[in-house]
Amino acid sequence: MDHETILWIVFAIVVPVVLVLDLAVFQRKTHTIKTKEALLMTAGYIALALVFAGAVYFMLGQEKGFTFLTGYIVELSLSMDNLSCSC
């Protein structure tokens, strides 16, 4: 089995697990999310993406690693326009 297939299998397992954890465990009770909690969750998701980017980098090479990281940064920056202030 080649490295790309392994990464796809890991990706296909990790994404549903993270979604279930986020929706069923971390958000079990309805509450107002404080700044500290939001920052910790954001840092955790960014760390998870960086770990995956490192795995892509070391298993598939520099070009694919930086391609993933570039795409992740672009998507993260585009999601910022969805934030609105009710000031």
C-alpha positions as CSV (number, residue, x, y, z in Angstrom):
1,M,0.0,0.0,0.0
2,D,1.5,3.4,-1.0
3,H,1.7,6.5,1.2
4,E,-1.1,8.3,-0.6
5,T,-3.6,5.5,0.0
6,I,-2.6,5.4,3.7
7,L,-3.2,9.2,4.0
8,W,-6.6,8.9,2.4
9,I,-7.6,6.1,4.8
10,V,-6.4,8.1,7.8
11,F,-8.2,11.1,6.5
12,A,-11.4,9.1,5.9
13,I,-11.3,7.9,9.5
14,V,-10.2,11.1,11.3
15,V,-12.7,13.4,9.7
16,P,-15.9,11.5,10.9
17,V,-14.3,10.9,14.3
18,V,-13.6,14.7,14.7
19,L,-17.1,15.6,13.6
20,V,-18.7,13.2,16.0
21,L,-16.5,14.5,18.8
22,D,-17.3,18.1,18.0
23,L,-21.0,17.6,17.6
24,A,-21.8,14.9,20.2
25,V,-19.1,15.4,22.9
26,F,-17.8,19.0,22.9
27,Q,-21.2,20.6,22.0
28,R,-23.4,18.4,24.1
29,K,-24.9,21.1,26.2
30,T,-26.1,24.4,24.7
31,H,-24.1,27.2,26.1
32,T,-22.5,30.5,25.2
33,I,-19.0,29.9,23.9
34,K,-16.5,32.1,25.6
35,T,-13.5,33.6,24.0
36,K,-11.1,31.2,25.7
37,E,-13.0,28.1,24.6
38,A,-13.3,29.4,21.0
39,L,-9.5,30.1,20.9
40,L,-8.7,26.7,22.3
41,M,-11.0,24.9,19.8
42,T,-9.5,26.9,17.0
43,A,-6.0,26.2,18.1
44,G,-6.8,22.5,18.3
45,Y,-8.2,22.4,14.8
46,I,-5.3,24.3,13.4
47,A,-2.9,22.0,15.2
48,L,-4.7,19.0,13.7
49,A,-4.4,20.4,10.2
50,L,-0.7,21.2,10.8
51,V,-0.1,17.6,11.9
52,F,-1.8,16.3,8.8
53,A,0.2,18.8,6.6
54,G,3.4,17.4,8.2
55,A,2.3,13.9,7.4
56,V,1.6,14.9,3.8
57,Y,4.9,16.7,3.6
58,F,7.0,13.8,4.8
59,M,5.0,11.0,3.1
60,L,4.3,12.6,-0.3
61,G,6.9,15.3,-0.6
62,Q,7.4,19.0,-0.3
63,E,5.2,20.1,-3.2
64,K,2.1,18.2,-2.0
65,G,2.7,19.2,1.6
66,F,2.9,22.9,0.7
67,T,-0.1,22.6,-1.7
68,F,-2.2,21.2,1.2
69,L,-1.0,23.9,3.6
70,T,-1.7,26.6,1.0
71,G,-5.2,25.3,0.4
72,Y,-5.8,25.1,4.1
73,I,-4.6,28.7,4.7
74,V,-6.8,30.0,1.8
75,E,-9.9,28.2,3.1
76,L,-9.2,29.5,6.7
77,S,-8.8,33.1,5.5
78,L,-11.9,32.8,3.3
79,S,-13.9,31.6,6.3
80,M,-13.1,34.9,8.1
81,D,-15.5,36.8,5.8
82,N,-18.4,34.7,7.3
83,L,-17.8,36.3,10.7
84,S,-20.0,39.3,11.4
85,C,-20.1,41.8,14.2
86,S,-23.3,42.7,15.8
87,C,-21.8,45.9,17.2
